[in-house]
Amino acid sequence: MIEATRFWIIVQDKTRFGCSPTERVLIAMERAGAKCIPVGCRGGGCGLCRVKVLDGDYRTGKMSDAHVTDQDAVQKFSLACQLYPLSDMRVETARNPLFIR
């Protein structure tokens, strides 16, 4: 059996784990046992797993506009639960202003 393509995801320049192009970054992180991105609903609605992509190509699934606006997306913000790698990627966590108290 041929192994699927796997890309490396690096978070905060510290944690590294593999992720296939059909797997969401947040799920790959959990599978790898890493705890570098906050986990919430896993469905694109809560915004806890908001990240900024620093390097790499990706595609995204459906996300709440309340947590990632069109302008945010242009600036490469995404929710890790809806983020699929198309290359190796480097990301950093990005606290959602709605959750800052």
A tleap script that builds the chain and sets N, CA, C and O, in Angstrom:
source leaprc.protein.ff14SB
mol = sequence {
  NMET ILE GLU ALA THR ARG PHE TRP ILE ILE
  VAL GLN ASP LYS THR ARG PHE GLY CYS SER
  PRO THR GLU ARG VAL LEU ILE ALA MET GLU
  ARG ALA GLY ALA LYS CYS ILE PRO VAL GLY
  CYS ARG GLY GLY GLY CYS GLY LEU CYS ARG
  VAL LYS VAL LEU ASP GLY ASP TYR ARG THR
  GLY LYS MET SER ASP ALA HIE VAL THR ASP
  GLN ASP ALA VAL GLN LYS PHE SER LEU ALA
  CYS GLN LEU TYR PRO LEU SER ASP MET ARG
  VAL GLU THR ALA ARG ASN PRO LEU PHE ILE
  CARG
}
set mol.1.N position { 0.838 -1.182 0.000 }
set mol.1.CA position { 0.000 0.000 0.000 }
set mol.1.C position { 0.882 1.244 0.000 }
set mol.1.O position { 1.868 1.307 0.735 }
set mol.2.N position { 0.535 2.232 -0.818 }
set mol.2.CA position { 1.296 3.471 -0.921 }
set mol.2.C position { 0.786 4.442 0.134 }
set mol.2.O position { -0.418 4.660 0.268 }
set mol.3.N position { 1.728 5.027 0.886 }
set mol.3.CA position { 1.352 5.988 1.922 }
set mol.3.C position { 0.915 7.298 1.284 }
set mol.3.O position { 1.523 7.758 0.318 }
set mol.4.N position { -0.140 7.897 1.825 }
set mol.4.CA position { -0.648 9.169 1.318 }
set mol.4.C position { 0.377 10.277 1.549 }
set mol.4.O position { 1.219 10.189 2.443 }
set mol.5.N position { 0.287 11.309 0.734 }
set mol.5.CA position { 1.146 12.472 0.909 }
set mol.5.C position { 0.959 13.027 2.308 }
set mol.5.O position { -0.166 13.136 2.797 }
set mol.6.N position { 2.049 13.372 2.942 }
set mol.6.CA position { 1.982 13.943 4.286 }
set mol.6.C position { 2.859 15.192 4.303 }
set mol.6.O position { 4.005 15.183 3.855 }
set mol.7.N position { 2.282 16.257 4.833 }
set mol.7.CA position { 3.010 17.515 4.965 }
set mol.7.C position { 3.333 17.754 6.436 }
set mol.7.O position { 2.664 17.225 7.324 }
set mol.8.N position { 4.361 18.552 6.679 }
set mol.8.CA position { 4.723 18.914 8.047 }
set mol.8.C position { 4.072 20.233 8.410 }
set mol.8.O position { 4.130 21.202 7.653 }
set mol.9.N position { 3.452 20.256 9.580 }
set mol.9.CA position { 2.854 21.463 10.129 }
set mol.9.C position { 3.705 21.867 11.331 }
set mol.9.O position { 3.923 21.061 12.236 }
set mol.10.N position { 4.175 23.083 11.344 }
set mol.10.CA position { 4.984 23.599 12.458 }
set mol.10.C position { 4.190 24.734 13.111 }
set mol.10.O position { 3.799 25.696 12.450 }
set mol.11.N position { 3.960 24.603 14.432 }
set mol.11.CA position { 3.168 25.585 15.168 }
set mol.11.C position { 4.081 26.330 16.146 }
set mol.11.O position { 4.819 25.715 16.916 }
set mol.12.N position { 4.017 27.663 16.100 }
set mol.12.CA position { 4.794 28.526 16.991 }
set mol.12.C position { 6.289 28.237 16.879 }
set mol.12.O position { 7.033 28.513 17.820 }
set mol.13.N position { 6.743 27.695 15.763 }
set mol.13.CA position { 8.147 27.339 15.549 }
set mol.13.C position { 8.664 26.341 16.581 }
set mol.13.O position { 9.872 26.242 16.794 }
set mol.14.N position { 7.754 25.595 17.227 }
set mol.14.CA position { 8.152 24.648 18.266 }
set mol.14.C position { 7.637 23.237 18.004 }
set mol.14.O position { 8.413 22.282 18.018 }
set mol.15.N position { 6.366 23.103 17.772 }
set mol.15.CA position { 5.734 21.794 17.644 }
set mol.15.C position { 5.579 21.425 16.177 }
set mol.15.O position { 5.183 22.257 15.362 }
set mol.16.N position { 5.890 20.178 15.841 }
set mol.16.CA position { 5.816 19.714 14.452 }
set mol.16.C position { 5.053 18.398 14.411 }
set mol.16.O position { 5.281 17.515 15.238 }
set mol.17.N position { 4.146 18.269 13.446 }
set mol.17.CA position { 3.405 17.027 13.246 }
set mol.17.C position { 3.025 16.897 11.778 }
set mol.17.O position { 2.990 17.882 11.040 }
set mol.18.N position { 2.742 15.667 11.371 }
set mol.18.CA position { 2.367 15.396 9.991 }
set mol.18.C position { 0.865 15.538 9.780 }
set mol.18.O position { 0.069 15.310 10.691 }
set mol.19.N position { 0.491 15.923 8.547 }
set mol.19.CA position { -0.922 16.096 8.199 }
set mol.19.C position { -1.084 15.841 6.705 }
set mol.19.O position { -0.329 16.378 5.894 }
set mol.20.N position { -2.060 15.031 6.345 }
set mol.20.CA position { -2.314 14.771 4.928 }
set mol.20.C position { -3.202 15.878 4.358 }
set mol.20.O position { -3.828 16.608 5.126 }
set mol.21.N position { -3.272 16.022 3.036 }
set mol.21.CA position { -4.087 17.082 2.442 }
set mol.21.C position { -5.594 16.867 2.638 }
set mol.21.O position { -6.383 17.780 2.396 }
set mol.22.N position { -5.992 15.683 3.069 }
set mol.22.CA position { -7.413 15.419 3.314 }
set mol.22.C position { -7.764 15.480 4.798 }
set mol.22.O position { -8.907 15.229 5.180 }
set mol.23.N position { -6.782 15.811 5.630 }
set mol.23.CA position { -6.993 15.857 7.075 }
set mol.23.C position { -6.917 17.307 7.552 }
set mol.23.O position { -6.073 18.076 7.092 }
set mol.24.N position { -7.796 17.669 8.468 }
set mol.24.CA position { -7.774 19.019 9.031 }
set mol.24.C position { -6.604 19.140 10.007 }
set mol.24.O position { -6.306 18.203 10.748 }
set mol.25.N position { -5.951 20.288 10.002 }
set mol.25.CA position { -4.767 20.514 10.830 }
set mol.25.C position { -5.065 20.253 12.307 }
set mol.25.O position { -4.252 19.633 12.992 }
set mol.26.N position { -6.206 20.710 12.806 }
set mol.26.CA position { -6.526 20.520 14.223 }
set mol.26.C position { -6.647 19.037 14.572 }
set mol.26.O position { -6.186 18.610 15.630 }
set mol.27.N position { -7.260 18.261 13.697 }
set mol.27.CA position { -7.436 16.828 13.938 }
set mol.27.C position { -6.081 16.117 13.881 }
set mol.27.O position { -5.822 15.219 14.682 }
set mol.28.N position { -5.215 16.513 12.943 }
set mol.28.CA position { -3.876 15.924 12.861 }
set mol.28.C position { -3.083 16.230 14.120 }
set mol.28.O position { -2.340 15.382 14.615 }
set mol.29.N position { -3.242 17.458 14.642 }
set mol.29.CA position { -2.547 17.836 15.877 }
set mol.29.C position { -3.005 16.938 17.022 }
set mol.29.O position { -2.181 16.424 17.778 }
set mol.30.N position { -4.300 16.751 17.149 }
set mol.30.CA position { -4.819 15.896 18.222 }
set mol.30.C position { -4.343 14.457 18.060 }
set mol.30.O position { -3.962 13.810 19.036 }
set mol.31.N position { -4.366 13.962 16.830 }
set mol.31.CA position { -3.923 12.591 16.555 }
set mol.31.C position { -2.465 12.403 16.953 }
set mol.31.O position { -2.076 11.337 17.431 }
set mol.32.N position { -1.660 13.450 16.752 }
set mol.32.CA position { -0.236 13.383 17.076 }
set mol.32.C position { 0.026 13.554 18.579 }
set mol.32.O position { 1.157 13.385 19.035 }
set mol.33.N position { -1.006 13.886 19.337 }
set mol.33.CA position { -0.842 14.070 20.779 }
set mol.33.C position { -0.299 15.437 21.157 }
set mol.33.O position { 0.097 15.651 22.303 }
set mol.34.N position { -0.274 16.368 20.203 }
set mol.34.CA position { 0.213 17.721 20.480 }
set mol.34.C position { -0.915 18.562 21.092 }
set mol.34.O position { -2.096 18.272 20.906 }
set mol.35.N position { -0.526 19.595 21.815 }
set mol.35.CA position { -1.503 20.485 22.458 }
set mol.35.C position { -1.084 21.933 22.264 }
set mol.35.O position { -0.971 22.685 23.232 }
set mol.36.N position { -0.854 22.325 21.012 }
set mol.36.CA position { -0.322 23.646 20.744 }
set mol.36.C position { -1.347 24.629 20.179 }
set mol.36.O position { -1.066 25.823 20.070 }
set mol.37.N position { -2.531 24.137 19.822 }
set mol.37.CA position { -3.620 24.975 19.320 }
set mol.37.C position { -4.840 24.696 20.196 }
set mol.37.O position { -5.173 23.533 20.423 }
set mol.38.N position { -5.513 25.735 20.694 }
set mol.38.CA position { -6.713 25.501 21.502 }
set mol.38.C position { -7.781 24.752 20.710 }
set mol.38.O position { -7.949 24.983 19.513 }
set mol.39.N position { -8.499 23.857 21.378 }
set mol.39.CA position { -9.529 23.037 20.739 }
set mol.39.C position { -10.893 23.432 21.285 }
set mol.39.O position { -11.085 23.547 22.495 }
set mol.40.N position { -11.832 23.636 20.375 }
set mol.40.CA position { -13.197 23.964 20.762 }
set mol.40.C position { -14.170 23.017 20.093 }
set mol.40.O position { -14.166 21.815 20.358 }
set mol.41.N position { -15.001 23.565 19.227 }
set mol.41.CA position { -16.100 22.791 18.631 }
set mol.41.C position { -15.665 21.837 17.518 }
set mol.41.O position { -16.390 20.893 17.207 }
set mol.42.N position { -14.514 22.061 16.923 }
set mol.42.CA position { -13.981 21.271 15.802 }
set mol.42.C position { -14.797 21.407 14.510 }
set mol.42.O position { -14.587 20.647 13.564 }
set mol.43.N position { -15.719 22.365 14.466 }
set mol.43.CA position { -16.582 22.493 13.292 }
set mol.43.C position { -16.595 23.856 12.625 }
set mol.43.O position { -17.408 24.083 11.729 }
set mol.44.N position { -15.725 24.769 13.027 }
set mol.44.CA position { -15.645 26.074 12.376 }
set mol.44.C position { -16.542 27.138 12.982 }
set mol.44.O position { -16.672 28.220 12.411 }
set mol.45.N position { -17.162 26.866 14.116 }
set mol.45.CA position { -18.117 27.808 14.674 }
set mol.45.C position { -17.672 28.588 15.885 }
set mol.45.O position { -18.197 29.675 16.128 }
set mol.46.N position { -16.713 28.078 16.667 }
set mol.46.CA position { -16.394 28.741 17.943 }
set mol.46.C position { -15.205 29.696 17.857 }
set mol.46.O position { -15.147 30.653 18.629 }
set mol.47.N position { -14.273 29.479 16.965 }
set mol.47.CA position { -13.143 30.379 16.791 }
set mol.47.C position { -11.952 30.142 17.702 }
set mol.47.O position { -10.950 30.846 17.576 }
set mol.48.N position { -12.014 29.190 18.604 }
set mol.48.CA position { -10.901 28.967 19.532 }
set mol.48.C position { -9.613 28.553 18.831 }
set mol.48.O position { -8.524 28.881 19.302 }
set mol.49.N position { -9.719 27.846 17.724 }
set mol.49.CA position { -8.524 27.312 17.056 }
set mol.49.C position { -7.998 28.235 15.961 }
set mol.49.O position { -7.338 27.780 15.026 }
set mol.50.N position { -8.286 29.511 16.074 }
set mol.50.CA position { -7.861 30.497 15.066 }
set mol.50.C position { -6.330 30.544 14.985 }
set mol.50.O position { -5.645 30.643 16.003 }
set mol.51.N position { -5.818 30.472 13.771 }
set mol.51.CA position { -4.381 30.527 13.525 }
set mol.51.C position { -4.095 31.483 12.372 }
set mol.51.O position { -4.987 31.850 11.607 }
set mol.52.N position { -2.844 31.868 12.272 }
set mol.52.CA position { -2.375 32.628 11.119 }
set mol.52.C position { -1.350 31.772 10.399 }
set mol.52.O position { -0.406 31.275 11.013 }
set mol.53.N position { -1.534 31.601 9.104 }
set mol.53.CA position { -0.590 30.825 8.298 }
set mol.53.C position { 0.561 31.752 7.917 }
set mol.53.O position { 0.361 32.761 7.240 }
set mol.54.N position { 1.756 31.401 8.355 }
set mol.54.CA position { 2.940 32.210 8.072 }
set mol.54.C position { 3.598 31.795 6.763 }
set mol.54.O position { 4.085 32.639 6.010 }
set mol.55.N position { 3.612 30.495 6.496 }
set mol.55.CA position { 4.206 29.949 5.271 }
set mol.55.C position { 3.405 28.739 4.847 }
set mol.55.O position { 2.876 28.008 5.685 }
set mol.56.N position { 3.316 28.528 3.545 }
set mol.56.CA position { 2.709 27.317 3.019 }
set mol.56.C position { 1.392 27.566 2.303 }
set mol.56.O position { 0.767 28.619 2.434 }
set mol.57.N position { 0.997 26.556 1.542 }
set mol.57.CA position { -0.243 26.598 0.772 }
set mol.57.C position { -1.297 25.760 1.475 }
set mol.57.O position { -0.973 24.772 2.134 }
set mol.58.N position { -2.548 26.149 1.335 }
set mol.58.CA position { -3.631 25.472 2.039 }
set mol.58.C position { -4.970 25.766 1.380 }
set mol.58.O position { -5.082 26.634 0.514 }
set mol.59.N position { -5.962 25.033 1.804 }
set mol.59.CA position { -7.350 25.330 1.465 }
set mol.59.C position { -8.128 25.273 2.765 }
set mol.59.O position { -7.664 24.704 3.753 }
set mol.60.N position { -9.314 25.866 2.760 }
set mol.60.CA position { -10.125 25.868 3.967 }
set mol.60.C position { -11.531 25.362 3.681 }
set mol.60.O position { -12.032 25.427 2.558 }
set mol.61.N position { -12.142 24.857 4.742 }
set mol.61.CA position { -13.548 24.499 4.705 }
set mol.61.C position { -14.364 25.681 5.197 }
set mol.61.O position { -13.838 26.782 5.360 }
set mol.62.N position { -15.638 25.455 5.432 }
set mol.62.CA position { -16.557 26.508 5.874 }
set mol.62.C position { -16.236 26.955 7.298 }
set mol.62.O position { -16.094 26.135 8.205 }
set mol.63.N position { -16.124 28.284 7.477 }
set mol.63.CA position { -15.825 28.870 8.784 }
set mol.63.C position { -16.832 29.978 9.067 }
set mol.63.O position { -17.374 30.582 8.142 }
set mol.64.N position { -17.077 30.239 10.335 }
set mol.64.CA position { -17.961 31.321 10.742 }
set mol.64.C position { -17.333 32.667 10.393 }
set mol.64.O position { -16.175 32.921 10.724 }
set mol.65.N position { -18.104 33.534 9.718 }
set mol.65.CA position { -17.624 34.885 9.401 }
set mol.65.C position { -17.364 35.697 10.666 }
set mol.65.O position { -16.630 36.685 10.623 }
set mol.66.N position { -17.945 35.302 11.775 }
set mol.66.CA position { -17.716 36.004 13.037 }
set mol.66.C position { -16.285 35.802 13.531 }
set mol.66.O position { -15.776 36.608 14.311 }
set mol.67.N position { -15.637 34.734 13.081 }
set mol.67.CA position { -14.292 34.414 13.554 }
set mol.67.C position { -13.216 34.590 12.496 }
set mol.67.O position { -12.052 34.814 12.830 }
set mol.68.N position { -13.587 34.493 11.227 }
set mol.68.CA position { -12.649 34.730 10.126 }
set mol.68.C position { -13.409 35.483 9.034 }
set mol.68.O position { -14.163 34.892 8.260 }
set mol.69.N position { -13.193 36.794 8.988 }
set mol.69.CA position { -13.838 37.617 7.968 }
set mol.69.C position { -13.104 37.447 6.637 }
set mol.69.O position { -12.039 36.834 6.581 }
set mol.70.N position { -13.680 37.992 5.575 }
set mol.70.CA position { -13.002 37.946 4.275 }
set mol.70.C position { -11.647 38.655 4.361 }
set mol.70.O position { -10.667 38.197 3.774 }
set mol.71.N position { -11.592 39.767 5.090 }
set mol.71.CA position { -10.331 40.495 5.259 }
set mol.71.C position { -9.325 39.655 6.046 }
set mol.71.O position { -8.139 39.642 5.719 }
set mol.72.N position { -9.794 38.953 7.081 }
set mol.72.CA position { -8.919 38.052 7.844 }
set mol.72.C position { -8.331 36.980 6.931 }
set mol.72.O position { -7.136 36.691 6.991 }
set mol.73.N position { -9.173 36.397 6.091 }
set mol.73.CA position { -8.733 35.322 5.195 }
set mol.73.C position { -7.650 35.816 4.243 }
set mol.73.O position { -6.704 35.084 3.950 }
set mol.74.N position { -7.778 37.050 3.757 }
set mol.74.CA position { -6.756 37.635 2.887 }
set mol.74.C position { -5.434 37.761 3.638 }
set mol.74.O position { -4.361 37.633 3.047 }
set mol.75.N position { -5.519 38.014 4.952 }
set mol.75.CA position { -4.318 38.137 5.778 }
set mol.75.C position { -3.836 36.779 6.290 }
set mol.75.O position { -2.953 36.711 7.145 }
set mol.76.N position { -4.419 35.698 5.761 }
set mol.76.CA position { -4.039 34.310 6.030 }
set mol.76.C position { -4.412 33.815 7.421 }
set mol.76.O position { -3.719 32.971 7.988 }
set mol.77.N position { -5.513 34.342 7.977 }
set mol.77.CA position { -6.071 33.780 9.202 }
set mol.77.C position { -7.029 32.676 8.815 }
set mol.77.O position { -7.677 32.745 7.771 }
set mol.78.N position { -7.120 31.669 9.645 }
set mol.78.CA position { -8.010 30.533 9.402 }
set mol.78.C position { -8.322 29.876 10.740 }
set mol.78.O position { -7.706 30.186 11.760 }
set mol.79.N position { -9.273 28.977 10.718 }
set mol.79.CA position { -9.527 28.122 11.872 }
set mol.79.C position { -8.857 26.788 11.584 }
set mol.79.O position { -9.076 26.200 10.525 }
set mol.80.N position { -8.048 26.307 12.512 }
set mol.80.CA position { -7.296 25.068 12.295 }
set mol.80.C position { -8.218 23.875 12.056 }
set mol.80.O position { -7.823 22.906 11.409 }
set mol.81.N position { -9.440 23.940 12.572 }
set mol.81.CA position { -10.382 22.834 12.379 }
set mol.81.C position { -10.935 22.789 10.960 }
set mol.81.O position { -11.592 21.817 10.585 }
set mol.82.N position { -10.680 23.825 10.169 }
set mol.82.CA position { -11.137 23.871 8.781 }
set mol.82.C position { -9.987 24.145 7.820 }
set mol.82.O position { -10.197 24.616 6.702 }
set mol.83.N position { -8.773 23.847 8.266 }
set mol.83.CA position { -7.553 24.134 7.508 }
set mol.83.C position { -6.935 22.842 6.998 }
set mol.83.O position { -6.623 21.946 7.782 }
set mol.84.N position { -6.754 22.743 5.670 }
set mol.84.CA position { -6.191 21.552 5.026 }
set mol.84.C position { -4.897 21.941 4.314 }
set mol.84.O position { -4.914 22.850 3.484 }
set mol.85.N position { -3.779 21.282 4.612 }
set mol.85.CA position { -2.507 21.669 3.986 }
set mol.85.C position { -2.405 21.203 2.531 }
set mol.85.O position { -2.896 20.135 2.165 }
set mol.86.N position { -1.757 22.030 1.721 }
set mol.86.CA position { -1.413 21.660 0.346 }
set mol.86.C position { 0.107 21.651 0.176 }
set mol.86.O position { 0.621 21.394 -0.913 }
set mol.87.N position { 0.817 21.938 1.277 }
set mol.87.CA position { 2.281 21.920 1.319 }
set mol.87.C position { 2.662 21.902 2.800 }
set mol.87.O position { 1.790 21.932 3.668 }
set mol.88.N position { 3.957 21.855 3.084 }
set mol.88.CA position { 4.396 22.057 4.462 }
set mol.88.C position { 3.932 23.455 4.868 }
set mol.88.O position { 3.889 24.371 4.046 }
set mol.89.N position { 3.588 23.604 6.143 }
set mol.89.CA position { 3.071 24.890 6.611 }
set mol.89.C position { 3.683 25.279 7.945 }
set mol.89.O position { 4.070 24.428 8.745 }
set mol.90.N position { 3.761 26.585 8.164 }
set mol.90.CA position { 4.158 27.124 9.458 }
set mol.90.C position { 3.036 28.054 9.899 }
set mol.90.O position { 2.658 28.967 9.164 }
set mol.91.N position { 2.502 27.824 11.100 }
set mol.91.CA position { 1.391 28.624 11.605 }
set mol.91.C position { 1.681 29.090 13.029 }
set mol.91.O position { 2.531 28.532 13.724 }
set mol.92.N position { 0.955 30.121 13.444 }
set mol.92.CA position { 1.006 30.558 14.832 }
set mol.92.C position { -0.423 30.722 15.317 }
set mol.92.O position { -1.317 31.054 14.539 }
set mol.93.N position { -0.635 30.490 16.594 }
set mol.93.CA position { -1.975 30.678 17.133 }
set mol.93.C position { -2.291 32.173 17.131 }
set mol.93.O position { -1.409 33.014 17.306 }
set mol.94.N position { -3.552 32.473 16.933 }
set mol.94.CA position { -3.998 33.866 16.869 }
set mol.94.C position { -5.226 34.001 17.748 }
set mol.94.O position { -6.304 33.523 17.392 }
set mol.95.N position { -5.073 34.637 18.876 }
set mol.95.CA position { -6.198 34.792 19.788 }
set mol.95.C position { -7.303 35.592 19.125 }
set mol.95.O position { -7.055 36.665 18.576 }
set mol.96.N position { -8.499 35.082 19.175 }
set mol.96.CA position { -9.659 35.757 18.599 }
set mol.96.C position { -10.041 36.907 19.519 }
set mol.96.O position { -10.238 36.694 20.716 }
set mol.97.N position { -10.153 38.143 18.979 }
set mol.97.CA position { -10.488 39.290 19.817 }
set mol.97.C position { -11.799 39.117 20.576 }
set mol.97.O position { -11.986 39.728 21.628 }
set mol.98.N position { -12.702 38.300 20.064 }
set mol.98.CA position { -13.979 38.080 20.750 }
set mol.98.C position { -13.785 37.366 22.085 }
set mol.98.O position { -14.655 37.432 22.953 }
set mol.99.N position { -12.659 36.688 22.254 }
set mol.99.CA position { -12.426 35.937 23.476 }
set mol.99.C position { -11.475 36.646 24.432 }
set mol.99.O position { -11.245 36.164 25.541 }
set mol.100.N position { -10.918 37.786 24.017 }
set mol.100.CA position { -10.011 38.516 24.903 }
set mol.100.C position { -10.849 39.295 25.920 }
set mol.100.O position { -11.744 40.054 25.549 }
set mol.101.N position { -10.554 39.101 27.177 }
set mol.101.CA position { -11.338 39.743 28.239 }
set mol.101.C position { -10.477 40.760 28.954 }
set mol.101.O position { -10.942 41.416 29.885 }
savepdb mol mol.pdb
quit
